[in-house]
Amino acid sequence: MLALREIERRLGVADRLAGCLKDPRAPERVEHGLAEIIRFRMLMIAAGYQDGNDADALRRDPMFKLALDRLPSGDELCSQPTISRLENLPDVRTLLRLGRGLIDQYCASFRQVPKRIVLDVDDTFDRVHGEQQLRLFNAYHDDYGFQPIVVFDGEGRFVTALLRPGKRPGGGEIRGFLRRIVGAIRATWPRVEILLRADSHYTAPEVLDWCRANRVDWVLGLAPNAVLRRHVEALEKTTAERFKAAPARGKLRRFKEFHDAAQSWSRVERIIARIEAGPQGTDTRFIVTNLQGGRPKKLYQGLYCARGQAENHIKAWKNHLAADRTSCHQAEANQFRLFLHAGAYWLLWSLRRLMPKRSAWRVMQFDTFRLRLLKIAARVVELKTQIKIHLPSSAPDQAIFHLTLDRLPRLVI
């Protein structure tokens, strides 16, 4: 917990989010500041306590007190009702400031201005079990829920998240969402090059036209149809024949590049087809891009397929940090919860980035990482002039624990 607290102190996530809020309480009666409440909530989430009710027990925990600059024998931390009031505090304007603050947090995580960044945009289904605002029935998932849009960069940094009804976003909605994100990023980095990666339902004519007009490159999935398949019929046939002639060498992949346009597009675009023949038959996928250079194989396998890592980032945020705990009735409160879980993601992601580059710790899942490094029993002894924390001498990961503490003073994101 103290390691996470040091990382939060360097990142300043809680102070940044608290600076976007207006505290309606009487100053002379405030016992827990907004930044302290947000910091406590993010540390709880990162440590595996996703439910606000856990605060009623953890508010007396000595390690959480130390992490929030209080003595183990000092005053207790905030309770669950205080956290609930905070979550229901923001209105729509405040949420816009919080979203901008989260993007500012992303930009501040770089030591140098990057020449180019990659934004992986995707959505995920979030089931709900109540009468929350914005809930909608999704026929594909056969359940009620939300379908928030989540954005990470190519290295796994969290950019932002948008709570929305449980349906596929339209082209106009995606364009407006991208306009706010790109505008906020370029307010800090006016000349940065941006590459957008997403799957096929983000390939809308409004998105393509807006990206071209605003210097945003893209590599997007493209849903197959009869027109596209006519371009690859001959290649599909020859690829299947080659595989049948030599099936022992595994699946056979071939690529083709051509230009075409949907009827709703304003112009033709560069389209790349990947044809794969295997024991189950032939499978063909398409992507569309405005990038001029690069071989089709490299653009598909090396660039577009790398967006699959974003699925792991969503898994870490949604499952390991329980970002799907959107059980508040008001949509504004649930949107604020997404931001709080994003802050917890920043803490664990930054701690994991301290690990050696070629070690398993650098790519370890958040739940495993938390279990092995954070869930360590300790005995806290408060003396008159110092506080001693006794860790078990038989802990199996002492070496990596020492390495983490040694690297904290020179935290490099």
Contacts in CASP RR format, 6 or more apart in sequence:
PFRMAT RR
TARGET T0000
AUTHOR 0000-0000-0000
METHOD contacts of the structure
MODEL  1
MLALREIERRLGVADRLAGCLKDPRAPERVEHGLAEIIRFRMLMIAAGYQ
DGNDADALRRDPMFKLALDRLPSGDELCSQPTISRLENLPDVRTLLRLGR
GLIDQYCASFRQVPKRIVLDVDDTFDRVHGEQQLRLFNAYHDDYGFQPIV
VFDGEGRFVTALLRPGKRPGGGEIRGFLRRIVGAIRATWPRVEILLRADS
HYTAPEVLDWCRANRVDWVLGLAPNAVLRRHVEALEKTTAERFKAAPARG
KLRRFKEFHDAAQSWSRVERIIARIEAGPQGTDTRFIVTNLQGGRPKKLY
QGLYCARGQAENHIKAWKNHLAADRTSCHQAEANQFRLFLHAGAYWLLWS
LRRLMPKRSAWRVMQFDTFRLRLLKIAARVVELKTQIKIHLPSSAPDQAI
FHLTLDRLPRLVI
1 43 0 8 1.000
1 47 0 8 1.000
1 63 0 8 1.000
1 64 0 8 1.000
1 66 0 8 1.000
1 67 0 8 1.000
1 374 0 8 1.000
2 63 0 8 1.000
2 66 0 8 1.000
2 67 0 8 1.000
2 389 0 8 1.000
3 351 0 8 1.000
3 374 0 8 1.000
3 404 0 8 1.000
3 405 0 8 1.000
3 408 0 8 1.000
4 43 0 8 1.000
4 46 0 8 1.000
4 47 0 8 1.000
4 67 0 8 1.000
4 347 0 8 1.000
4 348 0 8 1.000
4 351 0 8 1.000
4 374 0 8 1.000
5 39 0 8 1.000
5 43 0 8 1.000
5 66 0 8 1.000
5 67 0 8 1.000
5 68 0 8 1.000
6 408 0 8 1.000
6 411 0 8 1.000
7 347 0 8 1.000
7 350 0 8 1.000
7 351 0 8 1.000
7 408 0 8 1.000
7 411 0 8 1.000
8 14 0 8 1.000
8 39 0 8 1.000
8 42 0 8 1.000
8 43 0 8 1.000
8 347 0 8 1.000
10 411 0 8 1.000
11 105 0 8 1.000
11 109 0 8 1.000
11 346 0 8 1.000
11 347 0 8 1.000
11 350 0 8 1.000
12 105 0 8 1.000
13 38 0 8 1.000
13 42 0 8 1.000
13 105 0 8 1.000
13 343 0 8 1.000
13 346 0 8 1.000
13 347 0 8 1.000
14 35 0 8 1.000
14 36 0 8 1.000
14 38 0 8 1.000
14 39 0 8 1.000
14 42 0 8 1.000
15 35 0 8 1.000
16 101 0 8 1.000
16 104 0 8 1.000
16 105 0 8 1.000
17 35 0 8 1.000
17 38 0 8 1.000
17 98 0 8 1.000
17 101 0 8 1.000
17 102 0 8 1.000
17 339 0 8 1.000
17 340 0 8 1.000
17 343 0 8 1.000
18 33 0 8 1.000
18 34 0 8 1.000
18 35 0 8 1.000
18 38 0 8 1.000
19 34 0 8 1.000
19 35 0 8 1.000
20 94 0 8 1.000
20 97 0 8 1.000
20 98 0 8 1.000
20 99 0 8 1.000
20 100 0 8 1.000
20 101 0 8 1.000
21 34 0 8 1.000
21 89 0 8 1.000
21 90 0 8 1.000
21 94 0 8 1.000
21 98 0 8 1.000
22 94 0 8 1.000
23 30 0 8 1.000
23 33 0 8 1.000
23 34 0 8 1.000
24 89 0 8 1.000
31 75 0 8 1.000
31 78 0 8 1.000
32 77 0 8 1.000
32 78 0 8 1.000
32 82 0 8 1.000
34 86 0 8 1.000
36 68 0 8 1.000
36 77 0 8 1.000
36 78 0 8 1.000
37 78 0 8 1.000
37 82 0 8 1.000
37 83 0 8 1.000
37 86 0 8 1.000
38 86 0 8 1.000
38 340 0 8 1.000
39 68 0 8 1.000
40 55 0 8 1.000
40 64 0 8 1.000
40 68 0 8 1.000
40 77 0 8 1.000
40 78 0 8 1.000
40 83 0 8 1.000
41 52 0 8 1.000
41 55 0 8 1.000
41 83 0 8 1.000
41 86 0 8 1.000
41 340 0 8 1.000
42 340 0 8 1.000
42 343 0 8 1.000
42 344 0 8 1.000
42 347 0 8 1.000
43 64 0 8 1.000
43 67 0 8 1.000
43 68 0 8 1.000
43 344 0 8 1.000
43 347 0 8 1.000
44 50 0 8 1.000
44 52 0 8 1.000
44 54 0 8 1.000
44 55 0 8 1.000
44 58 0 8 1.000
44 64 0 8 1.000
45 321 0 8 1.000
45 322 0 8 1.000
45 340 0 8 1.000
45 341 0 8 1.000
45 343 0 8 1.000
45 344 0 8 1.000
46 321 0 8 1.000
46 344 0 8 1.000
46 347 0 8 1.000
46 348 0 8 1.000
46 370 0 8 1.000
46 374 0 8 1.000
47 370 0 8 1.000
47 374 0 8 1.000
47 375 0 8 1.000
48 321 0 8 1.000
48 322 0 8 1.000
48 370 0 8 1.000
49 55 0 8 1.000
49 58 0 8 1.000
50 321 0 8 1.000
50 322 0 8 1.000
50 325 0 8 1.000
51 325 0 8 1.000
52 80 0 8 1.000
52 83 0 8 1.000
52 84 0 8 1.000
53 80 0 8 1.000
54 80 0 8 1.000
55 77 0 8 1.000
55 78 0 8 1.000
55 79 0 8 1.000
55 80 0 8 1.000
55 82 0 8 1.000
55 83 0 8 1.000
56 79 0 8 1.000
56 80 0 8 1.000
58 64 0 8 1.000
58 77 0 8 1.000
59 76 0 8 1.000
59 77 0 8 1.000
59 78 0 8 1.000
59 79 0 8 1.000
60 76 0 8 1.000
60 77 0 8 1.000
62 72 0 8 1.000
62 380 0 8 1.000
62 382 0 8 1.000
63 378 0 8 1.000
63 380 0 8 1.000
64 77 0 8 1.000
65 71 0 8 1.000
65 72 0 8 1.000
65 74 0 8 1.000
65 76 0 8 1.000
65 77 0 8 1.000
66 72 0 8 1.000
66 380 0 8 1.000
66 387 0 8 1.000
68 77 0 8 1.000
70 77 0 8 1.000
71 382 0 8 1.000
71 387 0 8 1.000
72 380 0 8 1.000
72 382 0 8 1.000
72 387 0 8 1.000
73 382 0 8 1.000
87 328 0 8 1.000
87 333 0 8 1.000
87 336 0 8 1.000
87 337 0 8 1.000
87 340 0 8 1.000
88 328 0 8 1.000
88 330 0 8 1.000
88 332 0 8 1.000
88 333 0 8 1.000
89 336 0 8 1.000
90 98 0 8 1.000
90 332 0 8 1.000
90 333 0 8 1.000
90 335 0 8 1.000
90 336 0 8 1.000
91 332 0 8 1.000
92 332 0 8 1.000
95 332 0 8 1.000
95 335 0 8 1.000
95 336 0 8 1.000
95 339 0 8 1.000
98 336 0 8 1.000
98 339 0 8 1.000
99 160 0 8 1.000
99 339 0 8 1.000
100 184 0 8 1.000
102 158 0 8 1.000
102 159 0 8 1.000
102 160 0 8 1.000
102 339 0 8 1.000
102 342 0 8 1.000
102 343 0 8 1.000
103 159 0 8 1.000
103 160 0 8 1.000
103 181 0 8 1.000
103 184 0 8 1.000
103 185 0 8 1.000
104 184 0 8 1.000
104 188 0 8 1.000
105 346 0 8 1.000
106 153 0 8 1.000
106 157 0 8 1.000
106 158 0 8 1.000
106 159 0 8 1.000
106 160 0 8 1.000
106 185 0 8 1.000
107 185 0 8 1.000
107 188 0 8 1.000
107 189 0 8 1.000
109 157 0 8 1.000
109 346 0 8 1.000
109 413 0 8 1.000
110 413 0 8 1.000
111 412 0 8 1.000
111 413 0 8 1.000
113 189 0 8 1.000
113 192 0 8 1.000
114 189 0 8 1.000
114 192 0 8 1.000
115 192 0 8 1.000
115 193 0 8 1.000
116 192 0 8 1.000
116 193 0 8 1.000
116 194 0 8 1.000
116 195 0 8 1.000
117 153 0 8 1.000
117 154 0 8 1.000
117 185 0 8 1.000
117 192 0 8 1.000
117 193 0 8 1.000
117 194 0 8 1.000
117 195 0 8 1.000
118 153 0 8 1.000
118 154 0 8 1.000
118 194 0 8 1.000
118 195 0 8 1.000
118 197 0 8 1.000
119 151 0 8 1.000
119 152 0 8 1.000
119 153 0 8 1.000
119 154 0 8 1.000
119 159 0 8 1.000
119 181 0 8 1.000
119 194 0 8 1.000
119 195 0 8 1.000
119 196 0 8 1.000
119 197 0 8 1.000
120 151 0 8 1.000
120 152 0 8 1.000
120 153 0 8 1.000
120 154 0 8 1.000
120 197 0 8 1.000
120 198 0 8 1.000
120 307 0 8 1.000
120 308 0 8 1.000
120 309 0 8 1.000
120 310 0 8 1.000
120 313 0 8 1.000
121 149 0 8 1.000
121 150 0 8 1.000
121 151 0 8 1.000
121 174 0 8 1.000
121 178 0 8 1.000
121 196 0 8 1.000
121 197 0 8 1.000
121 198 0 8 1.000
121 202 0 8 1.000
122 149 0 8 1.000
122 150 0 8 1.000
122 198 0 8 1.000
122 199 0 8 1.000
122 307 0 8 1.000
122 310 0 8 1.000
122 311 0 8 1.000
122 314 0 8 1.000
123 147 0 8 1.000
123 148 0 8 1.000
123 149 0 8 1.000
123 150 0 8 1.000
123 164 0 8 1.000
123 168 0 8 1.000
123 169 0 8 1.000
124 147 0 8 1.000
124 148 0 8 1.000
124 150 0 8 1.000
124 314 0 8 1.000
124 318 0 8 1.000
125 138 0 8 1.000
125 141 0 8 1.000
125 143 0 8 1.000
125 145 0 8 1.000
125 146 0 8 1.000
125 147 0 8 1.000
125 166 0 8 1.000
126 145 0 8 1.000
126 146 0 8 1.000
126 147 0 8 1.000
126 148 0 8 1.000
126 166 0 8 1.000
126 318 0 8 1.000
126 323 0 8 1.000
126 324 0 8 1.000
126 326 0 8 1.000
127 141 0 8 1.000
127 143 0 8 1.000
127 144 0 8 1.000
127 145 0 8 1.000
127 324 0 8 1.000
128 135 0 8 1.000
128 144 0 8 1.000
128 145 0 8 1.000
128 146 0 8 1.000
128 326 0 8 1.000
128 327 0 8 1.000
129 327 0 8 1.000
130 144 0 8 1.000
130 327 0 8 1.000
131 329 0 8 1.000
132 145 0 8 1.000
132 146 0 8 1.000
132 326 0 8 1.000
132 327 0 8 1.000
132 328 0 8 1.000
132 329 0 8 1.000
132 331 0 8 1.000
132 334 0 8 1.000
133 329 0 8 1.000
133 330 0 8 1.000
133 331 0 8 1.000
133 334 0 8 1.000
134 146 0 8 1.000
134 163 0 8 1.000
134 164 0 8 1.000
134 165 0 8 1.000
134 166 0 8 1.000
134 331 0 8 1.000
134 334 0 8 1.000
135 144 0 8 1.000
135 145 0 8 1.000
135 146 0 8 1.000
135 165 0 8 1.000
135 166 0 8 1.000
136 144 0 8 1.000
136 145 0 8 1.000
136 146 0 8 1.000
136 147 0 8 1.000
136 165 0 8 1.000
136 166 0 8 1.000
136 167 0 8 1.000
137 143 0 8 1.000
137 144 0 8 1.000
137 145 0 8 1.000
138 144 0 8 1.000
138 145 0 8 1.000
138 147 0 8 1.000
138 166 0 8 1.000
138 167 0 8 1.000
145 165 0 8 1.000
145 166 0 8 1.000
146 163 0 8 1.000
146 164 0 8 1.000
146 165 0 8 1.000
146 166 0 8 1.000
146 326 0 8 1.000
146 334 0 8 1.000
147 164 0 8 1.000
147 165 0 8 1.000
147 166 0 8 1.000
147 167 0 8 1.000
147 168 0 8 1.000
147 169 0 8 1.000
148 161 0 8 1.000
148 162 0 8 1.000
148 163 0 8 1.000
148 164 0 8 1.000
148 338 0 8 1.000
149 161 0 8 1.000
149 162 0 8 1.000
149 164 0 8 1.000
149 169 0 8 1.000
149 174 0 8 1.000
149 177 0 8 1.000
150 160 0 8 1.000
150 161 0 8 1.000
150 162 0 8 1.000
150 313 0 8 1.000
150 314 0 8 1.000
150 317 0 8 1.000
151 158 0 8 1.000
151 159 0 8 1.000
151 160 0 8 1.000
151 161 0 8 1.000
151 181 0 8 1.000
152 158 0 8 1.000
152 159 0 8 1.000
152 310 0 8 1.000
152 313 0 8 1.000
152 314 0 8 1.000
153 159 0 8 1.000
154 306 0 8 1.000
154 309 0 8 1.000
154 310 0 8 1.000
156 309 0 8 1.000
156 310 0 8 1.000
156 313 0 8 1.000
156 349 0 8 1.000
157 349 0 8 1.000
157 413 0 8 1.000
158 313 0 8 1.000
158 317 0 8 1.000
158 342 0 8 1.000
158 343 0 8 1.000
158 345 0 8 1.000
158 346 0 8 1.000
158 349 0 8 1.000
159 181 0 8 1.000
160 181 0 8 1.000
160 342 0 8 1.000
161 323 0 8 1.000
161 338 0 8 1.000
161 339 0 8 1.000
161 342 0 8 1.000
162 177 0 8 1.000
162 335 0 8 1.000
163 326 0 8 1.000
163 331 0 8 1.000
163 334 0 8 1.000
163 335 0 8 1.000
163 338 0 8 1.000
164 173 0 8 1.000
168 201 0 8 1.000
169 177 0 8 1.000
169 201 0 8 1.000
169 202 0 8 1.000
170 201 0 8 1.000
170 204 0 8 1.000
171 204 0 8 1.000
171 205 0 8 1.000
171 206 0 8 1.000
171 207 0 8 1.000
172 204 0 8 1.000
172 206 0 8 1.000
172 207 0 8 1.000
174 202 0 8 1.000
174 204 0 8 1.000
174 206 0 8 1.000
174 207 0 8 1.000
175 204 0 8 1.000
175 206 0 8 1.000
175 207 0 8 1.000
175 210 0 8 1.000
178 196 0 8 1.000
178 207 0 8 1.000
178 210 0 8 1.000
178 211 0 8 1.000
178 216 0 8 1.000
179 210 0 8 1.000
179 214 0 8 1.000
182 194 0 8 1.000
182 214 0 8 1.000
182 216 0 8 1.000
185 192 0 8 1.000
185 194 0 8 1.000
186 192 0 8 1.000
193 215 0 8 1.000
193 217 0 8 1.000
194 215 0 8 1.000
194 216 0 8 1.000
194 217 0 8 1.000
195 216 0 8 1.000
195 217 0 8 1.000
195 218 0 8 1.000
195 219 0 8 1.000
196 202 0 8 1.000
196 211 0 8 1.000
196 216 0 8 1.000
196 217 0 8 1.000
196 218 0 8 1.000
196 219 0 8 1.000
196 220 0 8 1.000
197 218 0 8 1.000
197 219 0 8 1.000
197 220 0 8 1.000
197 303 0 8 1.000
197 304 0 8 1.000
197 306 0 8 1.000
197 307 0 8 1.000
197 310 0 8 1.000
198 218 0 8 1.000
198 220 0 8 1.000
198 221 0 8 1.000
198 307 0 8 1.000
199 220 0 8 1.000
199 221 0 8 1.000
199 307 0 8 1.000
200 220 0 8 1.000
200 221 0 8 1.000
200 222 0 8 1.000
200 223 0 8 1.000
201 223 0 8 1.000
202 220 0 8 1.000
202 221 0 8 1.000
203 220 0 8 1.000
203 221 0 8 1.000
203 222 0 8 1.000
203 223 0 8 1.000
203 288 0 8 1.000
205 262 0 8 1.000
205 264 0 8 1.000
205 265 0 8 1.000
205 266 0 8 1.000
207 218 0 8 1.000
207 220 0 8 1.000
208 218 0 8 1.000
208 265 0 8 1.000
208 266 0 8 1.000
208 269 0 8 1.000
208 288 0 8 1.000
208 290 0 8 1.000
209 266 0 8 1.000
210 216 0 8 1.000
211 217 0 8 1.000
211 218 0 8 1.000
211 290 0 8 1.000
212 290 0 8 1.000
217 289 0 8 1.000
217 290 0 8 1.000
217 291 0 8 1.000
218 288 0 8 1.000
218 289 0 8 1.000
218 290 0 8 1.000
219 287 0 8 1.000
219 288 0 8 1.000
219 289 0 8 1.000
219 291 0 8 1.000
219 299 0 8 1.000
219 303 0 8 1.000
219 304 0 8 1.000
219 307 0 8 1.000
220 287 0 8 1.000
220 288 0 8 1.000
220 289 0 8 1.000
221 285 0 8 1.000
221 286 0 8 1.000
221 287 0 8 1.000
221 288 0 8 1.000
221 304 0 8 1.000
222 228 0 8 1.000
222 271 0 8 1.000
222 286 0 8 1.000
222 287 0 8 1.000
222 288 0 8 1.000
223 286 0 8 1.000
224 284 0 8 1.000
224 285 0 8 1.000
224 286 0 8 1.000
227 260 0 8 1.000
228 260 0 8 1.000
228 271 0 8 1.000
228 273 0 8 1.000
228 286 0 8 1.000
229 236 0 8 1.000
229 284 0 8 1.000
231 256 0 8 1.000
231 258 0 8 1.000
231 260 0 8 1.000
231 271 0 8 1.000
231 273 0 8 1.000
232 256 0 8 1.000
232 273 0 8 1.000
232 275 0 8 1.000
232 284 0 8 1.000
235 254 0 8 1.000
235 256 0 8 1.000
235 273 0 8 1.000
235 275 0 8 1.000
236 275 0 8 1.000
236 277 0 8 1.000
236 282 0 8 1.000
236 284 0 8 1.000
239 252 0 8 1.000
239 254 0 8 1.000
239 275 0 8 1.000
239 276 0 8 1.000
239 277 0 8 1.000
239 282 0 8 1.000
240 277 0 8 1.000
240 281 0 8 1.000
240 282 0 8 1.000
242 252 0 8 1.000
242 277 0 8 1.000
243 250 0 8 1.000
243 251 0 8 1.000
243 252 0 8 1.000
243 277 0 8 1.000
243 278 0 8 1.000
247 278 0 8 1.000
247 279 0 8 1.000
250 278 0 8 1.000
251 276 0 8 1.000
251 277 0 8 1.000
251 278 0 8 1.000
252 276 0 8 1.000
252 277 0 8 1.000
252 278 0 8 1.000
253 274 0 8 1.000
253 275 0 8 1.000
253 276 0 8 1.000
253 297 0 8 1.000
254 274 0 8 1.000
254 275 0 8 1.000
255 272 0 8 1.000
255 273 0 8 1.000
255 274 0 8 1.000
255 275 0 8 1.000
255 295 0 8 1.000
255 296 0 8 1.000
255 297 0 8 1.000
255 300 0 8 1.000
256 272 0 8 1.000
256 273 0 8 1.000
256 275 0 8 1.000
256 296 0 8 1.000
257 270 0 8 1.000
257 271 0 8 1.000
257 272 0 8 1.000
257 273 0 8 1.000
257 296 0 8 1.000
258 271 0 8 1.000
258 273 0 8 1.000
259 268 0 8 1.000
259 269 0 8 1.000
259 270 0 8 1.000
259 271 0 8 1.000
260 268 0 8 1.000
260 269 0 8 1.000
260 271 0 8 1.000
261 267 0 8 1.000
261 268 0 8 1.000
261 269 0 8 1.000
269 288 0 8 1.000
269 289 0 8 1.000
269 290 0 8 1.000
270 288 0 8 1.000
270 289 0 8 1.000
270 290 0 8 1.000
270 291 0 8 1.000
270 292 0 8 1.000
271 286 0 8 1.000
271 287 0 8 1.000
271 288 0 8 1.000
272 286 0 8 1.000
272 287 0 8 1.000
272 288 0 8 1.000
272 289 0 8 1.000
272 296 0 8 1.000
272 299 0 8 1.000
272 300 0 8 1.000
273 284 0 8 1.000
273 285 0 8 1.000
273 286 0 8 1.000
273 296 0 8 1.000
274 284 0 8 1.000
274 285 0 8 1.000
274 286 0 8 1.000
274 287 0 8 1.000
274 300 0 8 1.000
274 301 0 8 1.000
275 282 0 8 1.000
275 283 0 8 1.000
275 284 0 8 1.000
276 282 0 8 1.000
276 283 0 8 1.000
276 284 0 8 1.000
276 285 0 8 1.000
277 283 0 8 1.000
285 300 0 8 1.000
287 299 0 8 1.000
287 300 0 8 1.000
287 304 0 8 1.000
289 299 0 8 1.000
289 304 0 8 1.000
291 299 0 8 1.000
315 365 0 8 1.000
316 345 0 8 1.000
316 348 0 8 1.000
316 349 0 8 1.000
316 365 0 8 1.000
316 366 0 8 1.000
317 323 0 8 1.000
317 341 0 8 1.000
317 342 0 8 1.000
317 345 0 8 1.000
318 324 0 8 1.000
319 367 0 8 1.000
320 365 0 8 1.000
320 366 0 8 1.000
320 367 0 8 1.000
320 370 0 8 1.000
321 341 0 8 1.000
321 344 0 8 1.000
321 345 0 8 1.000
321 348 0 8 1.000
321 366 0 8 1.000
322 341 0 8 1.000
323 337 0 8 1.000
323 338 0 8 1.000
323 341 0 8 1.000
323 342 0 8 1.000
323 345 0 8 1.000
325 337 0 8 1.000
325 341 0 8 1.000
326 334 0 8 1.000
326 337 0 8 1.000
326 338 0 8 1.000
327 334 0 8 1.000
328 334 0 8 1.000
328 337 0 8 1.000
348 366 0 8 1.000
348 369 0 8 1.000
348 370 0 8 1.000
350 411 0 8 1.000
350 413 0 8 1.000
351 369 0 8 1.000
351 373 0 8 1.000
351 404 0 8 1.000
352 361 0 8 1.000
352 362 0 8 1.000
352 364 0 8 1.000
352 366 0 8 1.000
352 369 0 8 1.000
353 362 0 8 1.000
353 412 0 8 1.000
353 413 0 8 1.000
354 403 0 8 1.000
354 404 0 8 1.000
354 407 0 8 1.000
354 408 0 8 1.000
354 411 0 8 1.000
355 361 0 8 1.000
355 362 0 8 1.000
355 364 0 8 1.000
355 400 0 8 1.000
355 403 0 8 1.000
355 404 0 8 1.000
356 362 0 8 1.000
356 403 0 8 1.000
361 369 0 8 1.000
361 400 0 8 1.000
364 372 0 8 1.000
372 396 0 8 1.000
372 397 0 8 1.000
373 397 0 8 1.000
373 400 0 8 1.000
373 401 0 8 1.000
373 404 0 8 1.000
376 391 0 8 1.000
376 392 0 8 1.000
376 395 0 8 1.000
376 401 0 8 1.000
377 392 0 8 1.000
378 389 0 8 1.000
378 390 0 8 1.000
378 391 0 8 1.000
378 392 0 8 1.000
379 389 0 8 1.000
379 390 0 8 1.000
380 387 0 8 1.000
380 388 0 8 1.000
380 389 0 8 1.000
380 390 0 8 1.000
381 387 0 8 1.000
381 388 0 8 1.000
381 389 0 8 1.000
381 390 0 8 1.000
391 401 0 8 1.000
395 401 0 8 1.000
END
